């Protein structure tokens, strides 16, 4: 009996020990990018063929690849392939075709999954962007009161009526980075952020005017990439260009409404007009918080607002029947009158870091260079109501009557023209990024 008990002891010990053993913990899969090589160059558009090798003791389920920007944010859709067993080699096609991607370094990310855990590998690559180009030029015209027509001119020069809005125009802008067109009503009509190809609505703001006064008073795309919208409640609000999420709200002094704005570093600068006595001011707010920094009186009727450097803005405007250019110090309010034109300014557009094309009420067209030889006459055109610069081709688009002119800013010569069915209100070139 004692012998049988002695024999049972090792067996029981073995059973107990076996019961104490834990199942081996699952580890993350391993994955290695085999191709492309480190620091490979990709010229867009392209489909990158990515070869990966993955392994996992418990069995693979899937492998996937994507592309990350410098902030680690995916910039293309993830491409994936199924995998099984403990080891697999897969080649996955990753399309990289977006014209929004800029040239520079990116990270290729490969991920292996086993159903519970994921393993990752990275590879640095360099992207060469699609060449910058003008996708289309939008023209807004008013065929009759209360109606705004939108025309689209493609890269071949063909112009078509793309949409018609039952409203008056309170402002318009375009963002090539976000690929959005912004059109706002004044007394009627909302502000739309439109997709440029099919003109579907990406986001919009309601028009809350109940007394027939303009609700939207300005729409500007600023240097920080946000869209700033002046409203009749005395606010100037910043929105993310792509999706319309809100940010800062600047509250203007009672009675004042924003007419133009620009961002300079941490500051939001705006020209403002009192809706009763027509007094003009320059308002300076902190860009992120919207809190007021300073207000300065303006003795011109502003036509254009441009950043000169980190501490100064230039205000093109009119006073006493003459065009004036004011150089305004942002903090402190110092100002000096840089130049005077004998005729009122009807439109202005920046055509270089320190150069502007200025259209005058007598049809004169001049190129002004800050710190250079002043204003140089380029000739005459029909009186221009709006100007816009095409940074890719170096042209300027000018609206005059029922016509859009394509102008060489070096000579002032009209290179091409197209007709629309109404007085031109805005011309807005859209680039591919």
C-alpha angles and dihedrals in degrees: 000000000000088000092055091048090051090053092051094054097073090045093052091046090052092050092048092048091048089052090053094055113101124216110261111265117251113249127206116267119257121233134180129190107228098176141062101040122242112282092013115167123233123192112205137272096043144128109234115214107215120192117197135179118209135180137182132172093222099042136277125256107179145350124207140181135200140161125251129199125223089281093053093253118140111246100182134042114273116254119206144179132198119250134186139182125036096296135031140166117205136177113210127191111227112189112213104182107131114129087205093074114099126213115271146080121327136173124239109214123201121187132190122200131198096183094269110036137030133216124201142202131185136206129186117231135171122232123208107202129227108268114269112259142162109259097188143330119235121208123193116202136172111226090176138352112291095020130095120189122203118210125190123205115194130209091273092057096254113145123202135172102253103178144348123216127200097225145075120259120262097167145322139201141161133222116204092185094054093031092230135137116208121205121173131188122225113210091356135025131047128257110263127198100204132196103238101225105048095011092233116161115261092178139331146196123223123242106237098185111135100167102051094258119131110273098187109050102170142008119193135169105214136201093265089063095248128122114237118202126194115212137192092247087075096257135124109206131191122216134186104257098227103044108011098241109163131246133161124008118205115199114211125210115276112287096014125116129190117251101172136358143188136182122234112184106296093352134091111207123192140175110227136191129201107237093219109036096022093231112164127220141174111230124198120195135166106265098223102038100029091224117149120259101173145331122217129189118244120209094194135070099244121235099166139012120200137170114243098179140323092296105031141057129193120226117199110197149131135262130169093353095307134104115243135191116205125193106208126193108221099214112043099017099247114161141177132186106244100184143357126209120201091228131051117266113246099180141356136190133183110241098175142002091283103011133089136183110226124197118202134206092250092057094261117146119202138177114221121198118192112231091006134085095316119235120355117198112234099183135267136305133171108286107287121219097187139014132198130181124228102210093190100056098021094239129135121218116213129189119217124166109310093341142083117212125202105215133192102229091204097059104013090235119147108238099181142349141197134195131235130185100252145020110307114248103173139000115203123183115206118206125200091253 
